[in-house]
Amino acid sequence: MGPEDLYAHLSGEVLVVDVRTPMEFAQGHVPGAKNYPLQSIDAWWRELPKDKPVYLYNVQGGVLAIERMDYPLVR
């Protein structure tokens, strides 16, 4: 998934999950994203909603690709 695909889905009722470490998340993340690190997936995967789409993101090119395309990031 590229940045344009991810941001195209942000306007609807979705949960966006950033699977990077908390330190990486703090350096810049998609608006509205929740940080659930991949390393602790066993602790949180059951909490994901079943009534709306969930996007676990690890965008091609990372946060740098998002910045290059001028999409907003939260820092």
PQR file of N, CA, C, O and H, with PARSE charges and radii, in Angstrom:
ATOM      1  N   MET A   1       0.853  -1.174   0.000 -0.4000 1.5000
ATOM      2  CA  MET A   1       0.000   0.000   0.000 -0.0000 2.0000
ATOM      3  C   MET A   1       0.896   1.232   0.000  0.5500 1.7000
ATOM      4  O   MET A   1       1.813   1.348   0.813 -0.5500 1.4000
ATOM      5  N   GLY A   2       0.621   2.138  -0.909 -0.4000 1.5000
ATOM      6  CA  GLY A   2       1.354   3.387  -0.952 -0.0000 2.0000
ATOM      7  C   GLY A   2       0.630   4.459  -0.162  0.5500 1.7000
ATOM      8  O   GLY A   2      -0.510   4.256   0.257 -0.5500 1.4000
ATOM      9  H   GLY A   2      -0.124   2.044  -1.569  0.4000 1.0000
ATOM     10  N   PRO A   3       1.279   5.605   0.048 -0.5600 1.5000
ATOM     11  CA  PRO A   3       0.665   6.681   0.818  0.2800 2.0000
ATOM     12  C   PRO A   3      -0.685   7.132   0.272  0.5500 1.7000
ATOM     13  O   PRO A   3      -1.603   7.410   1.044 -0.5500 1.4000
ATOM     14  N   GLU A   4      -0.816   7.206  -1.055 -0.4000 1.5000
ATOM     15  CA  GLU A   4      -2.075   7.681  -1.634 -0.0000 2.0000
ATOM     16  C   GLU A   4      -3.230   6.737  -1.321  0.5500 1.7000
ATOM     17  O   GLU A   4      -4.352   7.184  -1.083 -0.5500 1.4000
ATOM     18  H   GLU A   4      -0.071   6.980  -1.683  0.4000 1.0000
ATOM     19  N   ASP A   5      -2.958   5.432  -1.322 -0.4000 1.5000
ATOM     20  CA  ASP A   5      -3.992   4.454  -0.988 -0.0000 2.0000
ATOM     21  C   ASP A   5      -4.402   4.575   0.480  0.5500 1.7000
ATOM     22  O   ASP A   5      -5.591   4.556   0.799 -0.5500 1.4000
ATOM     23  H   ASP A   5      -2.046   5.070  -1.516  0.4000 1.0000
ATOM     24  N   LEU A   6      -3.435   4.698   1.354 -0.4000 1.5000
ATOM     25  CA  LEU A   6      -3.727   4.812   2.774 -0.0000 2.0000
ATOM     26  C   LEU A   6      -4.546   6.066   3.069  0.5500 1.7000
ATOM     27  O   LEU A   6      -5.578   5.989   3.734 -0.5500 1.4000
ATOM     28  H   LEU A   6      -2.469   4.713   1.095  0.4000 1.0000
ATOM     29  N   TYR A   7      -4.100   7.202   2.586 -0.4000 1.5000
ATOM     30  CA  TYR A   7      -4.787   8.467   2.876 -0.0000 2.0000
ATOM     31  C   TYR A   7      -6.169   8.535   2.224  0.5500 1.7000
ATOM     32  O   TYR A   7      -7.050   9.240   2.717 -0.5500 1.4000
ATOM     33  H   TYR A   7      -3.261   7.264   2.045  0.4000 1.0000
ATOM     34  N   ALA A   8      -6.364   7.819   1.139 -0.4000 1.5000
ATOM     35  CA  ALA A   8      -7.682   7.783   0.499 -0.0000 2.0000
ATOM     36  C   ALA A   8      -8.717   7.113   1.393  0.5500 1.7000
ATOM     37  O   ALA A   8      -9.910   7.388   1.265 -0.5500 1.4000
ATOM     38  H   ALA A   8      -5.648   7.247   0.739  0.4000 1.0000
ATOM     39  N   HIS A   9      -8.280   6.238   2.294 -0.4000 1.5000
ATOM     40  CA  HIS A   9      -9.195   5.517   3.169 -0.0000 2.0000
ATOM     41  C   HIS A   9      -9.388   6.180   4.530  0.5500 1.7000
ATOM     42  O   HIS A   9     -10.202   5.709   5.324 -0.5500 1.4000
ATOM     43  H   HIS A   9      -7.311   6.015   2.397  0.4000 1.0000
ATOM     44  N   LEU A  10      -8.673   7.244   4.818 -0.4000 1.5000
ATOM     45  CA  LEU A  10      -8.747   7.864   6.131 -0.0000 2.0000
ATOM     46  C   LEU A  10     -10.052   8.592   6.394  0.5500 1.7000
ATOM     47  O   LEU A  10     -10.401   8.805   7.555 -0.5500 1.4000
ATOM     48  H   LEU A  10      -8.012   7.627   4.173  0.4000 1.0000
ATOM     49  N   SER A  11     -10.774   8.976   5.376 -0.4000 1.5000
ATOM     50  CA  SER A  11     -11.982   9.767   5.566 -0.0000 2.0000
ATOM     51  C   SER A  11     -13.164   8.955   6.074  0.5500 1.7000
ATOM     52  O   SER A  11     -14.123   9.532   6.586 -0.5500 1.4000
ATOM     53  H   SER A  11     -10.490   8.804   4.433  0.4000 1.0000
ATOM     54  N   GLY A  12     -13.123   7.660   5.949 -0.4000 1.5000
ATOM     55  CA  GLY A  12     -14.244   6.826   6.384 -0.0000 2.0000
ATOM     56  C   GLY A  12     -14.098   6.358   7.819  0.5500 1.7000
ATOM     57  O   GLY A  12     -13.189   6.775   8.536 -0.5500 1.4000
ATOM     58  H   GLY A  12     -12.343   7.191   5.533  0.4000 1.0000
ATOM     59  N   GLU A  13     -14.999   5.494   8.220 -0.4000 1.5000
ATOM     60  CA  GLU A  13     -14.948   4.890   9.548 -0.0000 2.0000
ATOM     61  C   GLU A  13     -13.966   3.726   9.527  0.5500 1.7000
ATOM     62  O   GLU A  13     -14.345   2.585   9.262 -0.5500 1.4000
ATOM     63  H   GLU A  13     -15.738   5.155   7.637  0.4000 1.0000
ATOM     64  N   VAL A  14     -12.716   4.022   9.806 -0.4000 1.5000
ATOM     65  CA  VAL A  14     -11.681   2.995   9.816 -0.0000 2.0000
ATOM     66  C   VAL A  14     -10.801   3.171  11.044  0.5500 1.7000
ATOM     67  O   VAL A  14     -10.733   4.254  11.624 -0.5500 1.4000
ATOM     68  H   VAL A  14     -12.408   4.949  10.021  0.4000 1.0000
ATOM     69  N   LEU A  15     -10.141   2.116  11.423 -0.4000 1.5000
ATOM     70  CA  LEU A  15      -9.107   2.188  12.443 -0.0000 2.0000
ATOM     71  C   LEU A  15      -7.783   2.005  11.731  0.5500 1.7000
ATOM     72  O   LEU A  15      -7.568   1.007  11.042 -0.5500 1.4000
ATOM     73  H   LEU A  15     -10.196   1.236  10.951  0.4000 1.0000
ATOM     74  N   VAL A  16      -6.905   2.965  11.899 -0.4000 1.5000
ATOM     75  CA  VAL A  16      -5.575   2.885  11.303 -0.0000 2.0000
ATOM     76  C   VAL A  16      -4.596   2.548  12.417  0.5500 1.7000
ATOM     77  O   VAL A  16      -4.503   3.268  13.411 -0.5500 1.4000
ATOM     78  H   VAL A  16      -7.079   3.776  12.458  0.4000 1.0000
ATOM     79  N   VAL A  17      -3.869   1.454  12.247 -0.4000 1.5000
ATOM     80  CA  VAL A  17      -2.927   0.980  13.252 -0.0000 2.0000
ATOM     81  C   VAL A  17      -1.521   1.090  12.705  0.5500 1.7000
ATOM     82  O   VAL A  17      -1.198   0.526  11.660 -0.5500 1.4000
ATOM     83  H   VAL A  17      -3.945   0.869  11.439  0.4000 1.0000
ATOM     84  N   ASP A  18      -0.694   1.822  13.424 -0.4000 1.5000
ATOM     85  CA  ASP A  18       0.723   1.957  13.101 -0.0000 2.0000
ATOM     86  C   ASP A  18       1.456   0.877  13.891  0.5500 1.7000
ATOM     87  O   ASP A  18       1.425   0.884  15.122 -0.5500 1.4000
ATOM     88  H   ASP A  18      -0.957   2.280  14.273  0.4000 1.0000
ATOM     89  N   VAL A  19       2.112  -0.045  13.202 -0.4000 1.5000
ATOM     90  CA  VAL A  19       2.731  -1.196  13.853 -0.0000 2.0000
ATOM     91  C   VAL A  19       4.205  -0.986  14.189  0.5500 1.7000
ATOM     92  O   VAL A  19       4.903  -1.933  14.551 -0.5500 1.4000
ATOM     93  H   VAL A  19       2.138  -0.051  12.203  0.4000 1.0000
ATOM     94  N   ARG A  20       4.670   0.237  14.069 -0.4000 1.5000
ATOM     95  CA  ARG A  20       6.075   0.521  14.391 -0.0000 2.0000
ATOM     96  C   ARG A  20       6.258   0.674  15.907  0.5500 1.7000
ATOM     97  O   ARG A  20       5.290   0.626  16.666 -0.5500 1.4000
ATOM     98  H   ARG A  20       4.103   1.007  13.775  0.4000 1.0000
ATOM     99  N   THR A  21       7.491   0.855  16.326 -0.4000 1.5000
ATOM    100  CA  THR A  21       7.783   1.037  17.748 -0.0000 2.0000
ATOM    101  C   THR A  21       7.235   2.383  18.223  0.5500 1.7000
ATOM    102  O   THR A  21       7.021   3.278  17.405 -0.5500 1.4000
ATOM    103  H   THR A  21       8.277   0.894  15.709  0.4000 1.0000
ATOM    104  N   PRO A  22       7.003   2.545  19.527 -0.5600 1.5000
ATOM    105  CA  PRO A  22       6.531   3.835  20.034  0.2800 2.0000
ATOM    106  C   PRO A  22       7.454   4.999  19.667  0.5500 1.7000
ATOM    107  O   PRO A  22       6.976   6.101  19.398 -0.5500 1.4000
ATOM    108  N   MET A  23       8.762   4.768  19.654 -0.4000 1.5000
ATOM    109  CA  MET A  23       9.700   5.836  19.294 -0.0000 2.0000
ATOM    110  C   MET A  23       9.525   6.241  17.826  0.5500 1.7000
ATOM    111  O   MET A  23       9.537   7.430  17.509 -0.5500 1.4000
ATOM    112  H   MET A  23       9.150   3.873  19.873  0.4000 1.0000
ATOM    113  N   GLU A  24       9.365   5.278  16.946 -0.4000 1.5000
ATOM    114  CA  GLU A  24       9.134   5.585  15.528 -0.0000 2.0000
ATOM    115  C   GLU A  24       7.797   6.294  15.344  0.5500 1.7000
ATOM    116  O   GLU A  24       7.699   7.241  14.564 -0.5500 1.4000
ATOM    117  H   GLU A  24       9.355   4.312  17.204  0.4000 1.0000
ATOM    118  N   PHE A  25       6.778   5.846  16.050 -0.4000 1.5000
ATOM    119  CA  PHE A  25       5.451   6.460  15.998 -0.0000 2.0000
ATOM    120  C   PHE A  25       5.524   7.928  16.387  0.5500 1.7000
ATOM    121  O   PHE A  25       4.902   8.774  15.743 -0.5500 1.4000
ATOM    122  H   PHE A  25       6.858   5.077  16.684  0.4000 1.0000
ATOM    123  N   ALA A  26       6.281   8.238  17.438 -0.4000 1.5000
ATOM    124  CA  ALA A  26       6.416   9.614  17.918 -0.0000 2.0000
ATOM    125  C   ALA A  26       7.118  10.514  16.913  0.5500 1.7000
ATOM    126  O   ALA A  26       6.914  11.728  16.928 -0.5500 1.4000
ATOM    127  H   ALA A  26       6.786   7.551  17.961  0.4000 1.0000
ATOM    128  N   GLN A  27       7.926   9.952  16.053 -0.4000 1.5000
ATOM    129  CA  GLN A  27       8.660  10.736  15.057 -0.0000 2.0000
ATOM    130  C   GLN A  27       7.780  11.197  13.902  0.5500 1.7000
ATOM    131  O   GLN A  27       8.179  12.071  13.132 -0.5500 1.4000
ATOM    132  H   GLN A  27       8.092   8.965  16.040  0.4000 1.0000
ATOM    133  N   GLY A  28       6.593  10.621  13.773 -0.4000 1.5000
ATOM    134  CA  GLY A  28       5.660  11.018  12.725 -0.0000 2.0000
ATOM    135  C   GLY A  28       4.749   9.872  12.363  0.5500 1.7000
ATOM    136  O   GLY A  28       5.199   8.771  12.048 -0.5500 1.4000
ATOM    137  H   GLY A  28       6.269   9.911  14.398  0.4000 1.0000
ATOM    138  N   HIS A  29       3.431  10.154  12.412 -0.4000 1.5000
ATOM    139  CA  HIS A  29       2.468   9.113  12.080 -0.0000 2.0000
ATOM    140  C   HIS A  29       1.242   9.710  11.401  0.5500 1.7000
ATOM    141  O   HIS A  29       1.026  10.921  11.423 -0.5500 1.4000
ATOM    142  H   HIS A  29       3.065  11.048  12.668  0.4000 1.0000
ATOM    143  N   VAL A  30       0.465   8.851  10.812 -0.4000 1.5000
ATOM    144  CA  VAL A  30      -0.755   9.226  10.100 -0.0000 2.0000
ATOM    145  C   VAL A  30      -1.762   9.796  11.111  0.5500 1.7000
ATOM    146  O   VAL A  30      -1.922   9.232  12.193 -0.5500 1.4000
ATOM    147  H   VAL A  30       0.641   7.867  10.795  0.4000 1.0000
ATOM    148  N   PRO A  31      -2.439  10.897  10.780 -0.5600 1.5000
ATOM    149  CA  PRO A  31      -3.434  11.451  11.698  0.2800 2.0000
ATOM    150  C   PRO A  31      -4.496  10.417  12.076  0.5500 1.7000
ATOM    151  O   PRO A  31      -5.051   9.733  11.215 -0.5500 1.4000
ATOM    152  N   GLY A  32      -4.763  10.318  13.367 -0.4000 1.5000
ATOM    153  CA  GLY A  32      -5.780   9.397  13.861 -0.0000 2.0000
ATOM    154  C   GLY A  32      -5.303   7.968  14.081  0.5500 1.7000
ATOM    155  O   GLY A  32      -6.055   7.136  14.588 -0.5500 1.4000
ATOM    156  H   GLY A  32      -4.311  10.873  14.066  0.4000 1.0000
ATOM    157  N   ALA A  33      -4.067   7.676  13.707 -0.4000 1.5000
ATOM    158  CA  ALA A  33      -3.544   6.316  13.867 -0.0000 2.0000
ATOM    159  C   ALA A  33      -3.319   5.983  15.334  0.5500 1.7000
ATOM    160  O   ALA A  33      -2.992   6.850  16.145 -0.5500 1.4000
ATOM    161  H   ALA A  33      -3.456   8.352  13.295  0.4000 1.0000
ATOM    162  N   LYS A  34      -3.500   4.718  15.653 -0.4000 1.5000
ATOM    163  CA  LYS A  34      -3.196   4.185  16.979 -0.0000 2.0000
ATOM    164  C   LYS A  34      -1.911   3.386  16.866  0.5500 1.7000
ATOM    165  O   LYS A  34      -1.664   2.732  15.853 -0.5500 1.4000
ATOM    166  H   LYS A  34      -3.766   4.014  14.995  0.4000 1.0000
ATOM    167  N   ASN A  35      -1.093   3.439  17.912 -0.4000 1.5000
ATOM    168  CA  ASN A  35       0.176   2.719  17.890 -0.0000 2.0000
ATOM    169  C   ASN A  35       0.045   1.402  18.644  0.5500 1.7000
ATOM    170  O   ASN A  35      -0.076   1.373  19.869 -0.5500 1.4000
ATOM    171  H   ASN A  35      -1.294   3.970  18.735  0.4000 1.0000
ATOM    172  N   TYR A  36       0.072   0.314  17.881 -0.4000 1.5000
ATOM    173  CA  TYR A  36       0.085  -1.035  18.427 -0.0000 2.0000
ATOM    174  C   TYR A  36       1.295  -1.731  17.807  0.5500 1.7000
ATOM    175  O   TYR A  36       1.198  -2.268  16.703 -0.5500 1.4000
ATOM    176  H   TYR A  36       0.170   0.337  16.886  0.4000 1.0000
ATOM    177  N   PRO A  37       2.434  -1.727  18.502 -0.5600 1.5000
ATOM    178  CA  PRO A  37       3.657  -2.285  17.927  0.2800 2.0000
ATOM    179  C   PRO A  37       3.533  -3.756  17.539  0.5500 1.7000
ATOM    180  O   PRO A  37       2.954  -4.563  18.266 -0.5500 1.4000
ATOM    181  N   LEU A  38       4.079  -4.071  16.402 -0.4000 1.5000
ATOM    182  CA  LEU A  38       4.049  -5.433  15.890 -0.0000 2.0000
ATOM    183  C   LEU A  38       4.687  -6.420  16.872  0.5500 1.7000
ATOM    184  O   LEU A  38       4.268  -7.575  16.953 -0.5500 1.4000
ATOM    185  H   LEU A  38       4.550  -3.415  15.812  0.4000 1.0000
ATOM    186  N   GLN A  39       5.688  -5.970  17.609 -0.4000 1.5000
ATOM    187  CA  GLN A  39       6.378  -6.856  18.551 -0.0000 2.0000
ATOM    188  C   GLN A  39       5.447  -7.366  19.646  0.5500 1.7000
ATOM    189  O   GLN A  39       5.718  -8.403  20.252 -0.5500 1.4000
ATOM    190  H   GLN A  39       6.028  -5.032  17.543  0.4000 1.0000
ATOM    191  N   SER A  40       4.349  -6.648  19.910 -0.4000 1.5000
ATOM    192  CA  SER A  40       3.434  -7.074  20.973 -0.0000 2.0000
ATOM    193  C   SER A  40       2.057  -7.445  20.426  0.5500 1.7000
ATOM    194  O   SER A  40       1.052  -7.291  21.120 -0.5500 1.4000
ATOM    195  H   SER A  40       4.129  -5.806  19.418  0.4000 1.0000
ATOM    196  N   ILE A  41       2.004  -7.929  19.197 -0.4000 1.5000
ATOM    197  CA  ILE A  41       0.733  -8.241  18.543 -0.0000 2.0000
ATOM    198  C   ILE A  41      -0.109  -9.238  19.352  0.5500 1.7000
ATOM    199  O   ILE A  41      -1.338  -9.161  19.335 -0.5500 1.4000
ATOM    200  H   ILE A  41       2.820  -8.055  18.633  0.4000 1.0000
ATOM    201  N   ASP A  42       0.532 -10.157  20.049 -0.4000 1.5000
ATOM    202  CA  ASP A  42      -0.219 -11.127  20.846 -0.0000 2.0000
ATOM    203  C   ASP A  42      -1.041 -10.453  21.943  0.5500 1.7000
ATOM    204  O   ASP A  42      -2.049 -11.005  22.385 -0.5500 1.4000
ATOM    205  H   ASP A  42       1.530 -10.219  20.062  0.4000 1.0000
ATOM    206  N   ALA A  43      -0.626  -9.277  22.382 -0.4000 1.5000
ATOM    207  CA  ALA A  43      -1.316  -8.572  23.455 -0.0000 2.0000
ATOM    208  C   ALA A  43      -2.504  -7.740  22.964  0.5500 1.7000
ATOM    209  O   ALA A  43      -3.411  -7.454  23.745 -0.5500 1.4000
ATOM    210  H   ALA A  43       0.192  -8.829  22.023  0.4000 1.0000
ATOM    211  N   TRP A  44      -2.516  -7.347  21.691 -0.4000 1.5000
ATOM    212  CA  TRP A  44      -3.565  -6.423  21.244 -0.0000 2.0000
ATOM    213  C   TRP A  44      -4.445  -6.886  20.098  0.5500 1.7000
ATOM    214  O   TRP A  44      -5.476  -6.257  19.858 -0.5500 1.4000
ATOM    215  H   TRP A  44      -1.778  -7.580  21.056  0.4000 1.0000
ATOM    216  N   TRP A  45      -4.115  -7.919  19.394 -0.4000 1.5000
ATOM    217  CA  TRP A  45      -4.873  -8.255  18.177 -0.0000 2.0000
ATOM    218  C   TRP A  45      -6.335  -8.566  18.467  0.5500 1.7000
ATOM    219  O   TRP A  45      -7.191  -8.327  17.614 -0.5500 1.4000
ATOM    220  H   TRP A  45      -3.278  -8.430  19.589  0.4000 1.0000
ATOM    221  N   ARG A  46      -6.638  -9.087  19.633 -0.4000 1.5000
ATOM    222  CA  ARG A  46      -8.035  -9.414  19.962 -0.0000 2.0000
ATOM    223  C   ARG A  46      -8.888  -8.160  20.201  0.5500 1.7000
ATOM    224  O   ARG A  46     -10.116  -8.224  20.143 -0.5500 1.4000
ATOM    225  H   ARG A  46      -5.943  -9.281  20.326  0.4000 1.0000
ATOM    226  N   GLU A  47      -8.243  -7.030  20.468 -0.4000 1.5000
ATOM    227  CA  GLU A  47      -8.947  -5.779  20.741 -0.0000 2.0000
ATOM    228  C   GLU A  47      -9.398  -5.050  19.472  0.5500 1.7000
ATOM    229  O   GLU A  47     -10.157  -4.085  19.559 -0.5500 1.4000
ATOM    230  H   GLU A  47      -7.246  -6.978  20.516  0.4000 1.0000
ATOM    231  N   LEU A  48      -8.954  -5.488  18.322 -0.4000 1.5000
ATOM    232  CA  LEU A  48      -9.308  -4.808  17.083 -0.0000 2.0000
ATOM    233  C   LEU A  48     -10.816  -4.930  16.835  0.5500 1.7000
ATOM    234  O   LEU A  48     -11.403  -5.988  17.059 -0.5500 1.4000
ATOM    235  H   LEU A  48      -8.338  -6.272  18.252  0.4000 1.0000
ATOM    236  N   PRO A  49     -11.436  -3.840  16.371 -0.5600 1.5000
ATOM    237  CA  PRO A  49     -12.887  -3.889  16.143  0.2800 2.0000
ATOM    238  C   PRO A  49     -13.246  -4.837  15.005  0.5500 1.7000
ATOM    239  O   PRO A  49     -12.471  -5.050  14.072 -0.5500 1.4000
ATOM    240  N   LYS A  50     -14.415  -5.382  15.113 -0.4000 1.5000
ATOM    241  CA  LYS A  50     -14.903  -6.289  14.073 -0.0000 2.0000
ATOM    242  C   LYS A  50     -16.007  -5.634  13.245  0.5500 1.7000
ATOM    243  O   LYS A  50     -16.507  -6.222  12.286 -0.5500 1.4000
ATOM    244  H   LYS A  50     -15.044  -5.209  15.871  0.4000 1.0000
ATOM    245  N   ASP A  51     -16.381  -4.411  13.624 -0.4000 1.5000
ATOM    246  CA  ASP A  51     -17.490  -3.733  12.954 -0.0000 2.0000
ATOM    247  C   ASP A  51     -17.049  -2.626  12.008  0.5500 1.7000
ATOM    248  O   ASP A  51     -17.890  -1.892  11.489 -0.5500 1.4000
ATOM    249  H   ASP A  51     -15.975  -3.933  14.403  0.4000 1.0000
ATOM    250  N   LYS A  52     -15.731  -2.491  11.771 -0.4000 1.5000
ATOM    251  CA  LYS A  52     -15.242  -1.508  10.811 -0.0000 2.0000
ATOM    252  C   LYS A  52     -13.900  -1.957  10.262  0.5500 1.7000
ATOM    253  O   LYS A  52     -13.221  -2.782  10.873 -0.5500 1.4000
ATOM    254  H   LYS A  52     -15.048  -3.087  12.192  0.4000 1.0000
ATOM    255  N   PRO A  53     -13.513  -1.419   9.113 -0.5600 1.5000
ATOM    256  CA  PRO A  53     -12.231  -1.808   8.532  0.2800 2.0000
ATOM    257  C   PRO A  53     -11.057  -1.398   9.422  0.5500 1.7000
ATOM    258  O   PRO A  53     -11.093  -0.360  10.083 -0.5500 1.4000
ATOM    259  N   VAL A  54     -10.037  -2.216   9.425 -0.4000 1.5000
ATOM    260  CA  VAL A  54      -8.816  -1.952  10.167 -0.0000 2.0000
ATOM    261  C   VAL A  54      -7.659  -1.998   9.182  0.5500 1.7000
ATOM    262  O   VAL A  54      -7.509  -2.962   8.432 -0.5500 1.4000
ATOM    263  H   VAL A  54     -10.007  -3.059   8.888  0.4000 1.0000
ATOM    264  N   TYR A  55      -6.845  -0.953   9.188 -0.4000 1.5000
ATOM    265  CA  TYR A  55      -5.668  -0.899   8.322 -0.0000 2.0000
ATOM    266  C   TYR A  55      -4.427  -0.921   9.202  0.5500 1.7000
ATOM    267  O   TYR A  55      -4.186   0.009   9.971 -0.5500 1.4000
ATOM    268  H   TYR A  55      -6.967  -0.169   9.798  0.4000 1.0000
ATOM    269  N   LEU A  56      -3.639  -1.989   9.087 -0.4000 1.5000
ATOM    270  CA  LEU A  56      -2.338  -2.058   9.732 -0.0000 2.0000
ATOM    271  C   LEU A  56      -1.356  -1.521   8.713  0.5500 1.7000
ATOM    272  O   LEU A  56      -1.209  -2.081   7.627 -0.5500 1.4000
ATOM    273  H   LEU A  56      -3.835  -2.745   8.463  0.4000 1.0000
ATOM    274  N   TYR A  57      -0.683  -0.435   9.061 -0.4000 1.5000
ATOM    275  CA  TYR A  57       0.134   0.130   8.001 -0.0000 2.0000
ATOM    276  C   TYR A  57       1.622   0.059   8.262  0.5500 1.7000
ATOM    277  O   TYR A  57       2.122   0.253   9.370 -0.5500 1.4000
ATOM    278  H   TYR A  57      -0.803   0.020   9.944  0.4000 1.0000
ATOM    279  N   ASN A  58       2.287  -0.230   7.169 -0.4000 1.5000
ATOM    280  CA  ASN A  58       3.727  -0.182   7.044 -0.0000 2.0000
ATOM    281  C   ASN A  58       3.919   0.239   5.591  0.5500 1.7000
ATOM    282  O   ASN A  58       4.290  -0.576   4.747 -0.5500 1.4000
ATOM    283  H   ASN A  58       1.881  -0.387   6.269  0.4000 1.0000
ATOM    284  N   VAL A  59       3.669   1.499   5.307 -0.4000 1.5000
ATOM    285  CA  VAL A  59       3.597   2.059   3.961 -0.0000 2.0000
ATOM    286  C   VAL A  59       4.914   1.874   3.206  0.5500 1.7000
ATOM    287  O   VAL A  59       5.998   2.049   3.762 -0.5500 1.4000
ATOM    288  H   VAL A  59       3.367   2.161   5.992  0.4000 1.0000
ATOM    289  N   GLN A  60       4.790   1.515   1.921 -0.4000 1.5000
ATOM    290  CA  GLN A  60       5.977   1.411   1.064 -0.0000 2.0000
ATOM    291  C   GLN A  60       6.718   2.736   1.097  0.5500 1.7000
ATOM    292  O   GLN A  60       6.134   3.785   0.824 -0.5500 1.4000
ATOM    293  H   GLN A  60       3.909   1.373   1.470  0.4000 1.0000
ATOM    294  N   GLY A  61       7.987   2.694   1.425 -0.4000 1.5000
ATOM    295  CA  GLY A  61       8.799   3.906   1.489 -0.0000 2.0000
ATOM    296  C   GLY A  61       8.737   4.581   2.843  0.5500 1.7000
ATOM    297  O   GLY A  61       9.465   5.542   3.092 -0.5500 1.4000
ATOM    298  H   GLY A  61       8.462   1.842   1.646  0.4000 1.0000
ATOM    299  N   GLY A  62       7.871   4.088   3.723 -0.4000 1.5000
ATOM    300  CA  GLY A  62       7.782   4.595   5.088 -0.0000 2.0000
ATOM    301  C   GLY A  62       7.302   6.035   5.181  0.5500 1.7000
ATOM    302  O   GLY A  62       6.702   6.580   4.254 -0.5500 1.4000
ATOM    303  H   GLY A  62       7.279   3.308   3.520  0.4000 1.0000
ATOM    304  N   VAL A  63       7.585   6.623   6.317 -0.4000 1.5000
ATOM    305  CA  VAL A  63       7.155   7.994   6.598 -0.0000 2.0000
ATOM    306  C   VAL A  63       7.794   8.976   5.612  0.5500 1.7000
ATOM    307  O   VAL A  63       7.202  10.005   5.286 -0.5500 1.4000
ATOM    308  H   VAL A  63       8.073   6.181   7.069  0.4000 1.0000
ATOM    309  N   LEU A  64       8.973   8.665   5.151 -0.4000 1.5000
ATOM    310  CA  LEU A  64       9.627   9.545   4.172 -0.0000 2.0000
ATOM    311  C   LEU A  64       8.811   9.642   2.886  0.5500 1.7000
ATOM    312  O   LEU A  64       8.720  10.717   2.292 -0.5500 1.4000
ATOM    313  H   LEU A  64       9.455   7.829   5.416  0.4000 1.0000
ATOM    314  N   ALA A  65       8.220   8.539   2.453 -0.4000 1.5000
ATOM    315  CA  ALA A  65       7.376   8.554   1.250 -0.0000 2.0000
ATOM    316  C   ALA A  65       6.144   9.418   1.481  0.5500 1.7000
ATOM    317  O   ALA A  65       5.716  10.150   0.588 -0.5500 1.4000
ATOM    318  H   ALA A  65       8.294   7.666   2.935  0.4000 1.0000
ATOM    319  N   ILE A  66       5.574   9.334   2.680 -0.4000 1.5000
ATOM    320  CA  ILE A  66       4.414  10.163   3.022 -0.0000 2.0000
ATOM    321  C   ILE A  66       4.795  11.636   2.995  0.5500 1.7000
ATOM    322  O   ILE A  66       4.062  12.459   2.447 -0.5500 1.4000
ATOM    323  H   ILE A  66       5.921   8.739   3.405  0.4000 1.0000
ATOM    324  N   GLU A  67       5.940  11.972   3.585 -0.4000 1.5000
ATOM    325  CA  GLU A  67       6.405  13.363   3.595 -0.0000 2.0000
ATOM    326  C   GLU A  67       6.662  13.877   2.186  0.5500 1.7000
ATOM    327  O   GLU A  67       6.306  15.012   1.868 -0.5500 1.4000
ATOM    328  H   GLU A  67       6.536  11.303   4.030  0.4000 1.0000
ATOM    329  N   ARG A  68       7.275  13.058   1.339 -0.4000 1.5000
ATOM    330  CA  ARG A  68       7.578  13.485  -0.036 -0.0000 2.0000
ATOM    331  C   ARG A  68       6.314  13.819  -0.815  0.5500 1.7000
ATOM    332  O   ARG A  68       6.339  14.662  -1.711 -0.5500 1.4000
ATOM    333  H   ARG A  68       7.564  12.136   1.597  0.4000 1.0000
ATOM    334  N   MET A  69       5.204  13.156  -0.474 -0.4000 1.5000
ATOM    335  CA  MET A  69       3.952  13.403  -1.179 -0.0000 2.0000
ATOM    336  C   MET A  69       3.112  14.485  -0.497  0.5500 1.7000
ATOM    337  O   MET A  69       1.972  14.733  -0.890 -0.5500 1.4000
ATOM    338  H   MET A  69       5.184  12.471   0.254  0.4000 1.0000
ATOM    339  N   ASP A  70       3.681  15.128   0.528 -0.4000 1.5000
ATOM    340  CA  ASP A  70       3.039  16.225   1.251 -0.0000 2.0000
ATOM    341  C   ASP A  70       1.741  15.847   1.945  0.5500 1.7000
ATOM    342  O   ASP A  70       0.859  16.692   2.095 -0.5500 1.4000
ATOM    343  H   ASP A  70       4.607  14.927   0.848  0.4000 1.0000
ATOM    344  N   TYR A  71       1.604  14.600   2.369 -0.4000 1.5000
ATOM    345  CA  TYR A  71       0.468  14.211   3.183 -0.0000 2.0000
ATOM    346  C   TYR A  71       0.775  14.611   4.627  0.5500 1.7000
ATOM    347  O   TYR A  71       1.939  14.619   5.028 -0.5500 1.4000
ATOM    348  H   TYR A  71       2.321  13.913   2.246  0.4000 1.0000
ATOM    349  N   PRO A  72      -0.249  14.941   5.409 -0.5600 1.5000
ATOM    350  CA  PRO A  72      -0.002  15.386   6.776  0.2800 2.0000
ATOM    351  C   PRO A  72       0.457  14.246   7.673  0.5500 1.7000
ATOM    352  O   PRO A  72       0.037  13.099   7.518 -0.5500 1.4000
ATOM    353  N   LEU A  73       1.323  14.589   8.608 -0.4000 1.5000
ATOM    354  CA  LEU A  73       1.782  13.674   9.637 -0.0000 2.0000
ATOM    355  C   LEU A  73       1.634  14.361  10.995  0.5500 1.7000
ATOM    356  O   LEU A  73       1.737  15.583  11.098 -0.5500 1.4000
ATOM    357  H   LEU A  73       1.663  15.521   8.734  0.4000 1.0000
ATOM    358  N   VAL A  74       1.398  13.578  12.008 -0.4000 1.5000
ATOM    359  CA  VAL A  74       1.346  14.093  13.375 -0.0000 2.0000
ATOM    360  C   VAL A  74       2.686  13.811  14.015  0.5500 1.7000
ATOM    361  O   VAL A  74       3.221  12.708  13.907 -0.5500 1.4000
ATOM    362  H   VAL A  74       1.315  12.585  11.925  0.4000 1.0000
ATOM    363  N   ARG A  75       3.220  14.808  14.677 -0.4000 1.5000
ATOM    364  CA  ARG A  75       4.524  14.641  15.374 -0.0000 2.0000
ATOM    365  C   ARG A  75       4.387  15.003  16.824  0.5500 1.7000
ATOM    366  O   ARG A  75       5.361  14.930  17.573 -0.5500 1.4000
ATOM    367  H   ARG A  75       2.786  15.704  14.765  0.4000 1.0000
TER
END
